[in-house]
Amino acid sequence: MGKLNSSTKFVTLLIGTIVIVAVWVTAVNAQVQLTENSKLALNGIGPIRVGMTVDEASRAAGVRMVKTLSAGRTEEYCAYFDLEGGPKGISFMVINNRIPRVDISNERVTTIKGAKIGDTEERIFSLYPGQIKATRHPYQGLPPRNGKYLTFVPKDAADKNYRIIFETANNRVMRFRSGKIPEVDYIEGCL
């Protein structure tokens, strides 16, 4: 009877371990997906990082990336990609098959600190105290009137080549982007 009890305990332990591993793997795979709940960082969003190729980013996000806009000297020079099937309002600038920048126009997406479209300029300053450089929007005379660029400048030396730029109009964030310099500074993206 003792052997049967030991065998039963072993099988129960083995099945329990398999179930725990299966649940863990499912949870990890679910986290890999890029969603509106993914947070924008200096160097990417969710599982997609600046510097990845389109194929690497597609695998990381768990969804195919599709070209939506291209410009520049050649099609390979600069293009924008979105995720097939969404979420909408998350676009990736791609130059020479590498992602240098992420553009956000989705009102649900936030930065790691919680900044989002619709926030006031004061909120951006409060979320990033002492690290926001405000400049006049380059197209001040055209819509958006009363616009600014609020640029998050990181203090950490490892992040010195990255920025988050919030574009505002009438004291509210209209859109924002992150990525590496100089691409994050391109006013008109790929144009």
PESULWO-V576807 format. One record per pair of residues at least 12 apart in sequence whose ideal C-beta (glycine too) atoms are under 10 Angstrom apart, sorted by the first residue. I is the first residue (numbers start at 1). GAP is how many residues later the second one is. D is the distance in whole Angstrom. If there is no record, write none. Layout:
i;gap;d
I;GAP;D
I;GAP;D
//
This chain:
i;gap;d
29;33;8
30;32;9
31;15;9
31;16;8
31;31;10
32;14;8
32;15;5
32;27;9
32;28;7
32;29;7
32;30;5
33;13;8
33;14;8
33;27;10
33;28;7
33;29;5
33;30;7
33;50;10
33;54;10
34;12;4
34;13;6
34;14;6
34;23;9
34;26;8
34;27;4
34;28;7
34;29;7
34;31;10
34;49;6
34;52;9
34;53;7
34;56;7
35;26;9
35;27;10
35;48;10
35;51;9
35;52;6
35;55;9
35;73;9
35;74;9
36;50;8
36;51;5
36;52;9
36;53;8
36;54;8
36;70;6
36;71;9
36;72;4
36;73;6
36;74;9
37;50;9
37;71;8
37;72;8
37;73;9
38;23;9
38;49;8
38;52;8
38;71;7
38;72;9
39;70;8
39;71;6
39;72;6
39;73;5
39;74;9
39;75;9
40;50;9
40;62;6
40;63;10
40;64;6
40;66;10
40;69;6
40;70;7
40;71;5
40;72;7
40;73;10
40;75;8
40;76;9
40;124;7
40;136;7
40;137;8
40;138;5
40;139;10
41;61;9
41;70;7
41;71;5
41;72;10
41;118;10
41;121;9
41;123;8
41;137;7
42;60;10
42;69;9
42;70;9
42;110;8
42;112;6
42;114;9
42;116;10
42;117;5
42;119;9
42;120;4
42;121;7
42;122;6
42;136;6
42;137;8
42;138;9
42;142;9
43;56;10
43;59;9
43;115;10
43;116;8
43;118;10
43;119;6
43;135;7
43;136;8
43;137;8
44;13;9
44;16;9
44;48;9
44;55;8
44;57;10
44;58;6
44;118;10
44;134;8
44;135;8
45;12;10
45;16;9
45;45;7
45;47;9
45;54;10
45;57;5
45;59;8
45;64;8
45;66;9
45;67;10
45;133;8
46;14;8
46;15;7
46;16;10
46;44;9
46;56;10
46;63;10
47;12;9
47;13;4
47;14;6
47;15;8
48;12;5
48;13;6
48;17;9
48;35;9
48;42;9
48;44;7
48;51;7
48;54;7
49;50;8
49;53;10
50;42;9
50;43;10
50;48;8
50;49;6
50;50;6
50;51;7
50;52;8
50;111;10
50;112;7
50;128;8
50;129;5
50;130;6
50;133;9
50;134;9
51;47;6
51;48;7
51;49;8
51;128;10
51;129;8
52;13;10
52;40;9
52;42;10
52;45;10
52;46;7
52;47;5
53;12;10
53;41;8
53;43;10
53;44;5
53;45;6
53;46;8
54;12;9
54;13;9
54;25;9
54;27;6
54;38;8
54;40;6
54;43;6
54;44;8
54;45;8
55;42;8
56;41;10
56;42;9
56;43;9
57;24;8
57;26;9
57;35;7
57;37;9
57;41;10
57;42;6
58;23;9
58;25;8
58;26;9
61;22;6
61;23;10
61;29;10
61;31;10
62;21;9
63;19;10
63;20;5
63;21;6
63;22;6
63;23;9
63;24;10
64;17;10
64;19;8
64;20;4
64;21;8
65;15;10
65;16;4
65;17;7
65;18;6
65;19;7
65;26;10
65;27;7
65;29;8
65;34;9
66;14;10
66;15;6
66;16;6
66;17;8
66;18;5
66;19;9
67;12;5
67;13;7
67;14;6
67;15;8
67;27;8
68;12;5
68;13;7
68;14;5
68;23;7
68;24;10
69;12;9
69;13;9
69;22;8
69;24;10
69;120;8
69;121;6
69;122;9
70;24;9
70;120;7
71;117;9
71;118;8
71;119;4
71;120;5
72;23;8
72;118;6
72;119;8
74;22;10
76;18;9
76;19;8
76;20;6
76;21;7
77;17;10
77;18;7
77;19;7
77;113;8
78;15;7
78;16;7
78;17;5
78;18;9
78;22;9
78;105;9
78;108;9
78;111;8
78;112;4
78;113;9
79;13;9
79;14;8
79;15;5
79;16;8
79;17;10
79;18;9
79;110;10
79;111;6
80;12;7
80;13;6
80;14;7
80;21;10
80;23;8
80;109;7
80;110;6
81;12;8
81;13;6
81;18;8
82;21;10
86;20;9
87;19;6
87;21;8
87;22;8
88;17;8
88;18;6
88;20;10
89;14;9
89;15;6
89;16;4
89;17;3
89;18;8
89;19;8
89;20;7
89;28;9
89;86;9
90;12;7
90;13;8
90;14;6
90;15;8
90;16;6
90;19;6
91;12;4
91;13;8
91;14;7
91;15;10
91;86;9
91;98;8
92;87;9
93;84;8
93;86;7
93;90;6
93;91;9
93;93;8
93;96;6
93;97;6
94;89;10
94;96;9
95;88;7
95;91;10
95;95;8
98;82;10
98;85;10
99;80;8
99;81;9
99;84;9
100;79;5
100;80;5
100;81;9
100;82;9
100;83;4
100;84;7
100;86;9
101;61;10
101;62;9
101;64;9
101;76;6
101;77;7
101;78;3
101;79;7
101;80;10
101;81;10
101;82;5
101;83;5
101;84;9
101;85;8
101;88;8
101;89;10
102;62;10
102;74;9
102;75;6
102;76;6
102;77;6
102;82;9
103;62;10
103;72;7
103;73;8
103;74;5
103;75;9
103;76;9
103;81;9
103;86;7
104;12;8
104;13;7
104;60;10
104;62;10
104;69;10
104;71;6
104;72;5
104;73;6
104;74;8
105;12;7
105;62;10
105;69;8
105;70;5
105;71;9
105;72;9
106;69;9
107;66;10
107;68;10
109;67;9
110;66;10
111;13;9
111;16;8
111;17;9
111;41;8
111;53;6
111;55;9
111;65;7
111;67;8
112;15;10
112;52;9
112;66;10
113;13;10
113;14;4
113;15;7
113;39;9
113;51;9
114;13;6
115;12;5
115;13;8
115;35;9
115;37;9
115;49;8
115;51;7
115;58;7
115;61;7
116;50;10
116;57;7
116;60;8
117;49;9
117;50;10
117;55;8
117;56;5
117;57;7
117;58;6
117;59;7
118;54;6
118;55;6
118;56;9
119;31;10
119;47;8
119;49;9
119;52;10
119;53;7
119;54;5
119;57;9
120;48;9
120;50;10
120;51;6
120;52;6
120;53;8
121;13;8
121;27;7
121;29;6
121;45;8
121;47;6
121;49;10
121;50;5
121;51;8
121;52;8
122;49;8
123;43;10
123;48;10
123;49;10
123;50;8
124;24;10
124;26;5
124;28;8
124;40;9
124;42;5
124;44;8
124;49;7
124;52;9
125;25;8
127;25;9
127;39;10
128;22;8
128;23;10
128;24;5
128;25;9
128;26;9
128;36;8
128;38;9
130;23;9
130;25;8
131;20;9
131;21;6
131;22;6
131;23;7
131;24;7
131;33;10
132;16;10
132;17;10
132;18;5
132;19;7
132;20;6
132;21;8
132;32;9
132;34;8
133;16;8
133;17;8
133;18;5
133;19;8
133;20;6
133;30;9
133;32;10
134;14;5
134;15;7
134;16;5
134;17;8
134;32;10
134;34;9
135;13;7
135;14;5
135;15;8
135;16;7
135;30;10
136;12;6
136;13;8
137;12;6
137;30;7
137;31;8
137;32;8
137;37;10
137;50;9
138;29;10
138;49;5
138;50;9
139;48;8
139;49;10
143;26;8
144;23;8
144;24;8
144;25;3
144;26;7
144;28;9
144;30;6
144;31;10
145;24;7
145;25;7
146;22;8
146;23;6
146;24;5
146;25;7
146;26;10
147;20;7
147;21;6
147;22;5
147;23;8
147;24;10
147;25;10
147;27;8
148;18;8
148;19;8
148;20;5
148;21;8
148;23;9
148;25;10
149;14;10
149;16;6
149;17;7
149;18;6
149;19;8
149;27;10
149;36;9
149;38;9
150;14;9
150;15;7
150;16;4
150;17;8
150;18;6
150;23;8
150;26;9
151;12;6
151;13;7
151;14;5
151;15;8
151;33;9
151;34;9
152;12;4
152;13;8
152;14;8
152;24;9
152;26;8
159;21;10
160;21;9
161;18;10
161;19;5
161;20;5
161;21;9
161;23;9
162;16;7
162;17;7
162;18;6
162;19;7
162;22;7
163;14;9
163;15;7
163;16;7
163;17;8
163;18;6
163;19;10
163;20;10
163;21;5
163;22;7
164;12;6
164;13;7
164;14;4
164;15;9
164;20;8
165;12;5
165;13;8
165;14;9
165;19;6
165;20;7
165;22;10
166;12;10
167;20;10
177;12;9
//
